[in-house]
Amino acid sequence: MMVAFRYGKLSVLHPLMSISYVLAILLGQWFLQEALSLINYVGILFIIFGSIIMGGETE
């Protein structure tokens, strides 16, 4: 990711870092059988939608 920061736009790449939280949650649920509640899924959706909004760039 640090190489990407060197060559890419920060406004596009930084929101992608928040997706790592979603990935960690989903991998924890899949591999460790972690129980997720409705509020966890809502939080995941907020992270995804926020990343889309912040990463969307108009030129």
MODELLER restraints for C-alpha pairs under 7 A, 6 or more apart:
rsr = mdl.restraints
at = mdl.atoms
rsr.add(forms.Gaussian(group=physical.xy_distance, feature=features.Distance(at['CA:5:A'], at['CA:13:A']), mean=6.89, stdev=0.5))
rsr.add(forms.Gaussian(group=physical.xy_distance, feature=features.Distance(at['CA:11:A'], at['CA:55:A']), mean=6.43, stdev=0.5))
rsr.add(forms.Gaussian(group=physical.xy_distance, feature=features.Distance(at['CA:12:A'], at['CA:55:A']), mean=4.73, stdev=0.5))
rsr.add(forms.Gaussian(group=physical.xy_distance, feature=features.Distance(at['CA:15:A'], at['CA:51:A']), mean=4.90, stdev=0.5))
rsr.add(forms.Gaussian(group=physical.xy_distance, feature=features.Distance(at['CA:15:A'], at['CA:54:A']), mean=6.20, stdev=0.5))
rsr.add(forms.Gaussian(group=physical.xy_distance, feature=features.Distance(at['CA:15:A'], at['CA:55:A']), mean=5.68, stdev=0.5))
rsr.add(forms.Gaussian(group=physical.xy_distance, feature=features.Distance(at['CA:16:A'], at['CA:51:A']), mean=6.50, stdev=0.5))
rsr.add(forms.Gaussian(group=physical.xy_distance, feature=features.Distance(at['CA:18:A'], at['CA:47:A']), mean=6.92, stdev=0.5))
rsr.add(forms.Gaussian(group=physical.xy_distance, feature=features.Distance(at['CA:18:A'], at['CA:51:A']), mean=6.94, stdev=0.5))
rsr.add(forms.Gaussian(group=physical.xy_distance, feature=features.Distance(at['CA:19:A'], at['CA:48:A']), mean=6.86, stdev=0.5))
rsr.add(forms.Gaussian(group=physical.xy_distance, feature=features.Distance(at['CA:22:A'], at['CA:44:A']), mean=6.09, stdev=0.5))
rsr.add(forms.Gaussian(group=physical.xy_distance, feature=features.Distance(at['CA:28:A'], at['CA:34:A']), mean=5.90, stdev=0.5))
rsr.add(forms.Gaussian(group=physical.xy_distance, feature=features.Distance(at['CA:29:A'], at['CA:35:A']), mean=6.47, stdev=0.5))
